[in-house]
Amino acid sequence: MILARISRAIREQNWFAVAIELCVVAAGVVIGFGVTGWAERQANQTRGDLYLERLVADMGENRRRFTDARDFRMQVREKGVEALTYANGSRQPSEPWRVAVAYFNASQAGGAEGVDATYREMVATGDLRLLTDLNLRGRLSAYYSNSGFARITDELPGYREDVRAIIPLTIQSYIWENCYESVSGRIQRLRDCDAPAIVEAELASLALRLIQDESLNGRLRYWVSTQSAAISIHEHQITMTNDMLERLQQARGANGGGQ
């Protein structure tokens, strides 16, 4: 229709009409590009807001995981310290069973793997650009670059193998079933438990062997020290996660998202 009018105006040498029609065409093109650009910006903002929601959820999960890991490590360290008080004679065991449980549960380990699926997806698809705050993007990159901590938090010590080679399997099985629990395959906790129905003399002999094994206790001292480092790392992870969570919530609020 427009081309037909322009052709007729040219044949009639009605240059004013030609100019008007060309202006209409140009305006339509400009408006079309504007509408397309606006729609794309709106779509990008919507996707960016969804990413922020997912990142906030990831940080909340990370905080829970790191907190659970820290609390478990603190329990394990307490058992290690308890075992060493028996070994150095500063505390006399009232029950041989408590000695066996302390030595065994002092060998527990396990780190906390943070959630990074959303961030990796944003990097892989190039959608990290949807976060317009460059400072926030840089902090996210730094946050997810701390994988080197796993060398300490995931360490399995020689003490773990040695003490489990000494304690009879029947006692280990009882401890696993009654003195330890794992939730969803990730969250670990130590529990108080009563002694099994076995001969007291057997427990007394085991407790004495554990207390008097200086090589074993030397490795336990190393492991207790490592636990302290792991606890500090988890504390640092919790602090970083809280900081990122606050920044992401602020960014979400600035974009009009809910709190």
ZADO-1210 file (C-alpha; in nm, 4 decimals, padded with zeros to 6 digits):
<atoms>
<atom x="00.0000" y="00.0000" z="00.0000" code="MET" pos="1"/>
<atom x="00.2685" y="00.2500" z="00.0982" code="ILE" pos="2"/>
<atom x="00.4892" y="00.1472" z="-00.1958" code="LEU" pos="3"/>
<atom x="00.1974" y="00.1920" z="-00.4308" code="ALA" pos="4"/>
<atom x="00.1307" y="00.5424" z="-00.3019" code="ARG" pos="5"/>
<atom x="00.4980" y="00.6345" z="-00.3295" code="ILE" pos="6"/>
<atom x="00.5124" y="00.5006" z="-00.6884" code="SER" pos="7"/>
<atom x="00.2022" y="00.6982" z="-00.7854" code="ARG" pos="8"/>
<atom x="00.3388" y="01.0169" z="-00.6245" code="ALA" pos="9"/>
<atom x="00.6658" y="00.9752" z="-00.8150" code="ILE" pos="10"/>
<atom x="00.4832" y="00.9257" z="-01.1443" code="ARG" pos="11"/>
<atom x="00.2822" y="01.2363" z="-01.0688" code="GLU" pos="12"/>
<atom x="00.6003" y="01.4155" z="-00.9521" code="GLN" pos="13"/>
<atom x="00.4261" y="01.4988" z="-00.6281" code="ASN" pos="14"/>
<atom x="00.7465" y="01.5263" z="-00.4287" code="TRP" pos="15"/>
<atom x="00.5739" y="01.6543" z="-00.1190" code="PHE" pos="16"/>
<atom x="00.3638" y="01.3368" z="-00.1037" code="ALA" pos="17"/>
<atom x="00.6788" y="01.1279" z="-00.1594" code="VAL" pos="18"/>
<atom x="00.8477" y="01.3002" z="00.1323" code="ALA" pos="19"/>
<atom x="00.5457" y="01.2429" z="00.3566" code="ILE" pos="20"/>
<atom x="00.5295" y="00.8718" z="00.2713" code="GLU" pos="21"/>
<atom x="00.9038" y="00.8271" z="00.3267" code="LEU" pos="22"/>
<atom x="00.8725" y="00.9973" z="00.6653" code="CYS" pos="23"/>
<atom x="00.5902" y="00.7591" z="00.7556" code="VAL" pos="24"/>
<atom x="00.8072" y="00.4605" z="00.6570" code="VAL" pos="25"/>
<atom x="01.1056" y="00.5903" z="00.8537" code="ALA" pos="26"/>
<atom x="00.8913" y="00.6580" z="01.1594" code="ALA" pos="27"/>
<atom x="00.7479" y="00.3068" z="01.1403" code="GLY" pos="28"/>
<atom x="01.0967" y="00.1561" z="01.1252" code="VAL" pos="29"/>
<atom x="01.2154" y="00.3646" z="01.4206" code="VAL" pos="30"/>
<atom x="00.9099" y="00.2758" z="01.6260" code="ILE" pos="31"/>
<atom x="00.9475" y="-00.0916" z="01.5343" code="GLY" pos="32"/>
<atom x="01.3096" y="-00.0980" z="01.6477" code="PHE" pos="33"/>
<atom x="01.2121" y="00.0877" z="01.9639" code="GLY" pos="34"/>
<atom x="00.9384" y="-00.1584" z="02.0504" code="VAL" pos="35"/>
<atom x="01.1701" y="-00.4534" z="01.9785" code="THR" pos="36"/>
<atom x="01.4437" y="-00.3020" z="02.1943" code="GLY" pos="37"/>
<atom x="01.1999" y="-00.2324" z="02.4773" code="TRP" pos="38"/>
<atom x="01.0660" y="-00.5884" z="02.4652" code="ALA" pos="39"/>
<atom x="01.4209" y="-00.7275" z="02.4706" code="GLU" pos="40"/>
<atom x="01.5152" y="-00.5092" z="02.7676" code="ARG" pos="41"/>
<atom x="01.2037" y="-00.6209" z="02.9514" code="GLN" pos="42"/>
<atom x="01.2817" y="-00.9858" z="02.8802" code="ALA" pos="43"/>
<atom x="01.6399" y="-00.9413" z="02.9978" code="ASN" pos="44"/>
<atom x="01.5262" y="-00.7716" z="03.3167" code="GLN" pos="45"/>
<atom x="01.2804" y="-01.0524" z="03.3844" code="THR" pos="46"/>
<atom x="01.5514" y="-01.3144" z="03.3321" code="ARG" pos="47"/>
<atom x="01.7921" y="-01.1154" z="03.5471" code="GLY" pos="48"/>
<atom x="01.5335" y="-01.0975" z="03.8254" code="ASP" pos="49"/>
<atom x="01.4803" y="-01.4745" z="03.8059" code="LEU" pos="50"/>
<atom x="01.8555" y="-01.5310" z="03.8287" code="TYR" pos="51"/>
<atom x="01.8693" y="-01.3081" z="04.1358" code="LEU" pos="52"/>
<atom x="01.5919" y="-01.5118" z="04.2965" code="GLU" pos="53"/>
<atom x="01.7814" y="-01.8335" z="04.2277" code="ARG" pos="54"/>
<atom x="02.1106" y="-01.6909" z="04.3529" code="LEU" pos="55"/>
<atom x="01.9429" y="-01.5798" z="04.6757" code="VAL" pos="56"/>
<atom x="01.8033" y="-01.9323" z="04.7199" code="ALA" pos="57"/>
<atom x="02.1487" y="-02.0818" z="04.6506" code="ASP" pos="58"/>
<atom x="02.3104" y="-01.8564" z="04.9093" code="MET" pos="59"/>
<atom x="02.0498" y="-01.9527" z="05.1658" code="GLY" pos="60"/>
<atom x="02.1246" y="-02.3195" z="05.1014" code="GLU" pos="61"/>
<atom x="02.4997" y="-02.2574" z="05.1186" code="ASN" pos="62"/>
<atom x="02.4643" y="-02.0829" z="05.4530" code="ARG" pos="63"/>
<atom x="02.2742" y="-02.3814" z="05.5899" code="ARG" pos="64"/>
<atom x="02.5322" y="-02.6292" z="05.4569" code="ARG" pos="65"/>
<atom x="02.8332" y="-02.4382" z="05.5852" code="PHE" pos="66"/>
<atom x="02.6684" y="-02.3848" z="05.9236" code="THR" pos="67"/>
<atom x="02.5850" y="-02.7547" z="05.9559" code="ASP" pos="68"/>
<atom x="02.9404" y="-02.8473" z="05.8537" code="ALA" pos="69"/>
<atom x="03.0888" y="-02.6074" z="06.1083" code="ARG" pos="70"/>
<atom x="02.8663" y="-02.7382" z="06.3871" code="ASP" pos="71"/>
<atom x="02.9562" y="-03.0992" z="06.3028" code="PHE" pos="72"/>
<atom x="03.3275" y="-03.0189" z="06.2951" code="ARG" pos="73"/>
<atom x="03.2962" y="-02.8593" z="06.6360" code="MET" pos="74"/>
<atom x="03.1387" y="-03.1788" z="06.7689" code="GLN" pos="75"/>
<atom x="03.4170" y="-03.3885" z="06.6172" code="VAL" pos="76"/>
<atom x="03.6843" y="-03.1610" z="06.7599" code="ARG" pos="77"/>
<atom x="03.5258" y="-03.1862" z="07.1057" code="GLU" pos="78"/>
<atom x="03.5476" y="-03.5657" z="07.0837" code="LYS" pos="79"/>
<atom x="03.9122" y="-03.5416" z="06.9826" code="GLY" pos="80"/>
<atom x="03.9930" y="-03.3120" z="07.2743" code="VAL" pos="81"/>
<atom x="03.8071" y="-03.5469" z="07.5084" code="GLU" pos="82"/>
<atom x="04.0047" y="-03.8463" z="07.3813" code="ALA" pos="83"/>
<atom x="04.3335" y="-03.6600" z="07.4284" code="LEU" pos="84"/>
<atom x="04.2447" y="-03.5705" z="07.7878" code="THR" pos="85"/>
<atom x="04.2189" y="-03.9431" z="07.8544" code="TYR" pos="86"/>
<atom x="04.5496" y="-04.0038" z="07.6767" code="ALA" pos="87"/>
<atom x="04.7501" y="-03.7409" z="07.8679" code="ASN" pos="88"/>
<atom x="04.6037" y="-03.8416" z="08.2028" code="GLY" pos="89"/>
<atom x="04.4358" y="-03.5090" z="08.2766" code="SER" pos="90"/>
<atom x="04.1006" y="-03.6860" z="08.2837" code="ARG" pos="91"/>
<atom x="04.0258" y="-04.0357" z="08.4053" code="GLN" pos="92"/>
<atom x="03.7551" y="-04.2182" z="08.2105" code="PRO" pos="93"/>
<atom x="03.4576" y="-04.3050" z="08.4278" code="SER" pos="94"/>
<atom x="03.3371" y="-04.5474" z="08.1591" code="GLU" pos="95"/>
<atom x="03.5552" y="-04.7317" z="07.9035" code="PRO" pos="96"/>
<atom x="03.2662" y="-04.6940" z="07.6598" code="TRP" pos="97"/>
<atom x="03.3034" y="-04.3169" z="07.6585" code="ARG" pos="98"/>
<atom x="03.6680" y="-04.3591" z="07.5619" code="VAL" pos="99"/>
<atom x="03.5819" y="-04.5804" z="07.2647" code="ALA" pos="100"/>
<atom x="03.3103" y="-04.3435" z="07.1408" code="VAL" pos="101"/>
<atom x="03.5358" y="-04.0386" z="07.1781" code="ALA" pos="102"/>
<atom x="03.8213" y="-04.2000" z="06.9834" code="TYR" pos="103"/>
<atom x="03.5937" y="-04.3282" z="06.7079" code="PHE" pos="104"/>
<atom x="03.3842" y="-04.0147" z="06.6553" code="ASN" pos="105"/>
<atom x="03.6987" y="-03.8012" z="06.6662" code="ALA" pos="106"/>
<atom x="03.7833" y="-03.9650" z="06.3316" code="SER" pos="107"/>
<atom x="03.4741" y="-03.8323" z="06.1549" code="GLN" pos="108"/>
<atom x="03.5249" y="-03.6053" z="05.8551" code="ALA" pos="109"/>
<atom x="03.3409" y="-03.4478" z="05.5646" code="GLY" pos="110"/>
<atom x="03.3264" y="-03.1051" z="05.4073" code="GLY" pos="111"/>
<atom x="03.0383" y="-02.8983" z="05.2728" code="ALA" pos="112"/>
<atom x="02.9966" y="-02.8581" z="04.8987" code="GLU" pos="113"/>
<atom x="02.8399" y="-02.5257" z="04.8128" code="GLY" pos="114"/>
<atom x="02.5655" y="-02.4797" z="04.5534" code="VAL" pos="115"/>
<atom x="02.6926" y="-02.3133" z="04.2348" code="ASP" pos="116"/>
<atom x="02.4596" y="-02.4401" z="03.9583" code="ALA" pos="117"/>
<atom x="02.2942" y="-02.1024" z="03.8957" code="THR" pos="118"/>
<atom x="02.6239" y="-01.9151" z="03.8747" code="TYR" pos="119"/>
<atom x="02.7784" y="-02.1751" z="03.6417" code="ARG" pos="120"/>
<atom x="02.4705" y="-02.1564" z="03.4180" code="GLU" pos="121"/>
<atom x="02.4972" y="-01.7768" z="03.3987" code="MET" pos="122"/>
<atom x="02.8643" y="-01.7964" z="03.3048" code="VAL" pos="123"/>
<atom x="02.8106" y="-02.0723" z="03.0463" code="ALA" pos="124"/>
<atom x="02.5212" y="-01.8929" z="02.8734" code="THR" pos="125"/>
<atom x="02.6703" y="-01.5441" z="02.8950" code="GLY" pos="126"/>
<atom x="02.3780" y="-01.4346" z="03.1106" code="ASP" pos="127"/>
<atom x="02.6065" y="-01.3038" z="03.3819" code="LEU" pos="128"/>
<atom x="02.5856" y="-00.9770" z="03.1861" code="ARG" pos="129"/>
<atom x="02.2233" y="-00.9502" z="03.2998" code="LEU" pos="130"/>
<atom x="02.3585" y="-00.8445" z="03.6401" code="LEU" pos="131"/>
<atom x="02.4356" y="-00.4842" z="03.5540" code="THR" pos="132"/>
<atom x="02.6157" y="-00.4174" z="03.8830" code="ASP" pos="133"/>
<atom x="02.9790" y="-00.4873" z="03.7927" code="LEU" pos="134"/>
<atom x="03.0827" y="-00.4893" z="04.1591" code="ASN" pos="135"/>
<atom x="02.8244" y="-00.7583" z="04.2335" code="LEU" pos="136"/>
<atom x="02.9471" y="-00.9678" z="03.9419" code="ARG" pos="137"/>
<atom x="03.3048" y="-00.9385" z="04.0650" code="GLY" pos="138"/>
<atom x="03.2097" y="-01.0433" z="04.4168" code="ARG" pos="139"/>
<atom x="03.0189" y="-01.3435" z="04.2845" code="LEU" pos="140"/>
<atom x="03.3245" y="-01.4482" z="04.0868" code="SER" pos="141"/>
<atom x="03.5445" y="-01.4180" z="04.3957" code="ALA" pos="142"/>
<atom x="03.2911" y="-01.6066" z="04.6076" code="TYR" pos="143"/>
<atom x="03.2788" y="-01.9032" z="04.3723" code="TYR" pos="144"/>
<atom x="03.6574" y="-01.9114" z="04.3290" code="SER" pos="145"/>
<atom x="03.7293" y="-02.0326" z="04.6838" code="ASN" pos="146"/>
<atom x="03.7380" y="-02.4012" z="04.5921" code="SER" pos="147"/>
<atom x="04.0912" y="-02.4325" z="04.7348" code="GLY" pos="148"/>
<atom x="03.9379" y="-02.4558" z="05.0820" code="PHE" pos="149"/>
<atom x="03.8311" y="-02.8124" z="04.9987" code="ALA" pos="150"/>
<atom x="04.1914" y="-02.9332" z="05.0366" code="ARG" pos="151"/>
<atom x="04.1533" y="-02.8827" z="05.4115" code="ILE" pos="152"/>
<atom x="03.7823" y="-02.9397" z="05.4711" code="THR" pos="153"/>
<atom x="03.7741" y="-03.2647" z="05.2674" code="ASP" pos="154"/>
<atom x="04.0924" y="-03.4138" z="05.4125" code="GLU" pos="155"/>
<atom x="04.0772" y="-03.7724" z="05.5395" code="LEU" pos="156"/>
<atom x="04.3517" y="-03.8205" z="05.8004" code="PRO" pos="157"/>
<atom x="04.5715" y="-04.1204" z="05.8712" code="GLY" pos="158"/>
<atom x="04.4230" y="-04.1237" z="06.2208" code="TYR" pos="159"/>
<atom x="04.0872" y="-04.2178" z="06.0725" code="ARG" pos="160"/>
<atom x="04.2283" y="-04.5388" z="05.9230" code="GLU" pos="161"/>
<atom x="04.4382" y="-04.6255" z="06.2267" code="ASP" pos="162"/>
<atom x="04.1688" y="-04.5917" z="06.4921" code="VAL" pos="163"/>
<atom x="03.9147" y="-04.7808" z="06.2842" code="ARG" pos="164"/>
<atom x="04.1652" y="-05.0614" z="06.2381" code="ALA" pos="165"/>
<atom x="04.1851" y="-05.0956" z="06.6178" code="ILE" pos="166"/>
<atom x="03.8196" y="-05.0698" z="06.7253" code="ILE" pos="167"/>
<atom x="03.6265" y="-05.3972" z="06.6627" code="PRO" pos="168"/>
<atom x="03.3674" y="-05.3879" z="06.3857" code="LEU" pos="169"/>
<atom x="03.0867" y="-05.4825" z="06.6231" code="THR" pos="170"/>
<atom x="03.1537" y="-05.1698" z="06.8274" code="ILE" pos="171"/>
<atom x="03.1915" y="-04.9547" z="06.5151" code="GLN" pos="172"/>
<atom x="02.8569" y="-05.0802" z="06.3824" code="SER" pos="173"/>
<atom x="02.6909" y="-04.9966" z="06.7140" code="TYR" pos="174"/>
<atom x="02.8379" y="-04.6461" z="06.7088" code="ILE" pos="175"/>
<atom x="02.7205" y="-04.5881" z="06.3495" code="TRP" pos="176"/>
<atom x="02.3685" y="-04.6966" z="06.4384" code="GLU" pos="177"/>
<atom x="02.3342" y="-04.5255" z="06.7760" code="ASN" pos="178"/>
<atom x="02.5924" y="-04.2479" z="06.8150" code="CYS" pos="179"/>
<atom x="02.5869" y="-04.0890" z="06.4682" code="TYR" pos="180"/>
<atom x="02.3264" y="-03.9708" z="06.2195" code="GLU" pos="181"/>
<atom x="02.3248" y="-03.8346" z="05.8666" code="SER" pos="182"/>
<atom x="02.0352" y="-03.6328" z="05.7265" code="VAL" pos="183"/>
<atom x="01.9765" y="-03.6315" z="05.3498" code="SER" pos="184"/>
<atom x="02.3227" y="-03.7761" z="05.3001" code="GLY" pos="185"/>
<atom x="02.4864" y="-03.4389" z="05.3791" code="ARG" pos="186"/>
<atom x="02.4098" y="-03.3156" z="05.7297" code="ILE" pos="187"/>
<atom x="02.6050" y="-03.5089" z="05.9924" code="GLN" pos="188"/>
<atom x="02.5550" y="-03.5072" z="06.3687" code="ARG" pos="189"/>
<atom x="02.6951" y="-03.6931" z="06.6683" code="LEU" pos="190"/>
<atom x="02.4518" y="-03.8236" z="06.9285" code="ARG" pos="191"/>
<atom x="02.4833" y="-03.9304" z="07.2894" code="ASP" pos="192"/>
<atom x="02.4332" y="-04.3034" z="07.3245" code="CYS" pos="193"/>
<atom x="02.4384" y="-04.5733" z="07.5891" code="ASP" pos="194"/>
<atom x="02.6972" y="-04.8498" z="07.6008" code="ALA" pos="195"/>
<atom x="02.6231" y="-05.1697" z="07.4070" code="PRO" pos="196"/>
<atom x="02.5531" y="-05.4941" z="07.5879" code="ALA" pos="197"/>
<atom x="02.9029" y="-05.6397" z="07.5684" code="ILE" pos="198"/>
<atom x="03.1553" y="-05.7592" z="07.8243" code="VAL" pos="199"/>
<atom x="03.2883" y="-05.4672" z="08.0310" code="GLU" pos="200"/>
<atom x="03.6359" y="-05.6204" z="08.0329" code="ALA" pos="201"/>
<atom x="03.6441" y="-05.6049" z="07.6529" code="GLU" pos="202"/>
<atom x="03.5658" y="-05.2342" z="07.6589" code="LEU" pos="203"/>
<atom x="03.8201" y="-05.1717" z="07.9347" code="ALA" pos="204"/>
<atom x="04.0921" y="-05.3482" z="07.7339" code="SER" pos="205"/>
<atom x="04.0045" y="-05.1470" z="07.4211" code="LEU" pos="206"/>
<atom x="04.0018" y="-04.8169" z="07.6111" code="ALA" pos="207"/>
<atom x="04.3428" y="-04.8885" z="07.7620" code="LEU" pos="208"/>
<atom x="04.4882" y="-04.9767" z="07.4230" code="ARG" pos="209"/>
<atom x="04.3607" y="-04.6519" z="07.2693" code="LEU" pos="210"/>
<atom x="04.4815" y="-04.4351" z="07.5560" code="ILE" pos="211"/>
<atom x="04.8295" y="-04.5877" z="07.5610" code="GLN" pos="212"/>
<atom x="04.8933" y="-04.5805" z="07.1827" code="ASP" pos="213"/>
<atom x="05.1148" y="-04.2709" z="07.1599" code="GLU" pos="214"/>
<atom x="05.1518" y="-04.3022" z="06.7814" code="SER" pos="215"/>
<atom x="04.7750" y="-04.3012" z="06.7456" code="LEU" pos="216"/>
<atom x="04.7397" y="-04.0076" z="06.9829" code="ASN" pos="217"/>
<atom x="05.0036" y="-03.8134" z="06.7914" code="GLY" pos="218"/>
<atom x="04.7970" y="-03.8457" z="06.4743" code="ARG" pos="219"/>
<atom x="04.4871" y="-03.7527" z="06.6707" code="LEU" pos="220"/>
<atom x="04.6561" y="-03.4299" z="06.7880" code="ARG" pos="221"/>
<atom x="04.7278" y="-03.3448" z="06.4250" code="TYR" pos="222"/>
<atom x="04.3660" y="-03.4142" z="06.3308" code="TRP" pos="223"/>
<atom x="04.2296" y="-03.2003" z="06.6151" code="VAL" pos="224"/>
<atom x="04.4516" y="-02.9169" z="06.4939" code="SER" pos="225"/>
<atom x="04.3219" y="-02.9631" z="06.1395" code="THR" pos="226"/>
<atom x="03.9662" y="-02.9544" z="06.2685" code="GLN" pos="227"/>
<atom x="04.0341" y="-02.6100" z="06.4119" code="SER" pos="228"/>
<atom x="04.1469" y="-02.4931" z="06.0678" code="ALA" pos="229"/>
<atom x="03.8385" y="-02.6460" z="05.9046" code="ALA" pos="230"/>
<atom x="03.6105" y="-02.4742" z="06.1553" code="ILE" pos="231"/>
<atom x="03.7758" y="-02.1402" z="06.0769" code="SER" pos="232"/>
<atom x="03.7256" y="-02.2004" z="05.7052" code="ILE" pos="233"/>
<atom x="03.3575" y="-02.2764" z="05.7538" code="HIS" pos="234"/>
<atom x="03.3223" y="-01.9620" z="05.9651" code="GLU" pos="235"/>
<atom x="03.4784" y="-01.7648" z="05.6800" code="HIS" pos="236"/>
<atom x="03.2452" y="-01.9324" z="05.4285" code="GLN" pos="237"/>
<atom x="02.9445" y="-01.8405" z="05.6419" code="ILE" pos="238"/>
<atom x="03.0602" y="-01.4777" z="05.6646" code="THR" pos="239"/>
<atom x="03.1154" y="-01.4541" z="05.2877" code="MET" pos="240"/>
<atom x="02.7799" y="-01.6192" z="05.2201" code="THR" pos="241"/>
<atom x="02.5955" y="-01.3796" z="05.4504" code="ASN" pos="242"/>
<atom x="02.7641" y="-01.0865" z="05.2755" code="ASP" pos="243"/>
<atom x="02.6694" y="-01.2188" z="04.9303" code="MET" pos="244"/>
<atom x="02.3145" y="-01.2914" z="05.0452" code="LEU" pos="245"/>
<atom x="02.2744" y="-00.9343" z="05.1693" code="GLU" pos="246"/>
<atom x="02.4107" y="-00.7877" z="04.8451" code="ARG" pos="247"/>
<atom x="02.1891" y="-01.0097" z="04.6302" code="LEU" pos="248"/>
<atom x="01.8812" y="-00.9191" z="04.8332" code="GLN" pos="249"/>
<atom x="01.9663" y="-00.5513" z="04.7930" code="GLN" pos="250"/>
<atom x="02.0038" y="-00.5978" z="04.4168" code="ALA" pos="251"/>
<atom x="01.6735" y="-00.7819" z="04.4048" code="ARG" pos="252"/>
<atom x="01.5050" y="-00.5019" z="04.5988" code="GLY" pos="253"/>
<atom x="01.6561" y="-00.2387" z="04.3680" code="ALA" pos="254"/>
<atom x="01.5066" y="-00.4238" z="04.0702" code="ASN" pos="255"/>
<atom x="01.1628" y="-00.4208" z="04.2309" code="GLY" pos="256"/>
<atom x="01.1749" y="-00.7819" z="04.3524" code="GLY" pos="257"/>
<atom x="01.0254" y="-00.8992" z="04.6783" code="GLY" pos="258"/>
<atom x="01.2222" y="-00.9280" z="04.9983" code="GLN" pos="259"/>
</atoms>
